[in-house]
Amino acid sequence: MYVCLCKRVSDNTIQQVVAQGARSWREVREQTGCATQCGKCACVGKSITRDAVAKELFGDADLSYAV
């Protein structure tokens, strides 16, 4: 799905950038241009980045807390 319409950045693009070594929202933003124009996509972009980095660092481990 498209996350940033202004720069045509998809969730897959963000995941690929993280897989190639980006480890922060700043790095993803610099490499993709996501959220650099109108900024409405920033929250979603950050969330996708956070999830992709966690997946890269911890694999498919269940990161939720048991109640």
Residue, then its C-alpha position, 0 to 999 in steps of 0.5 A: m500500500y502507498v504510505c506517502l502519496c506525494k513521494r510514491v513510497s509504499d510500505n514495501t519500499i520502507q521494509q526494503v530500505v530497513a532490510q538494506g540497513a536503515r535502522s531509524w525513521r530519519e534514515v528511512r525518510e532520507q532514503t525514500g523522501c517519505a514525509t518530506q513534502c506534506g508530512k501527513c504520512a509521518c505517523v504511519g511511516k514511523s510505525i511501519t519503520r518501527d515494525a520493520v526494524a523490530k522484525e529485522l532485529f528480533g525476527d518473527a518473535d512475538l513482541s507482545y506482552a502476556v497479560 
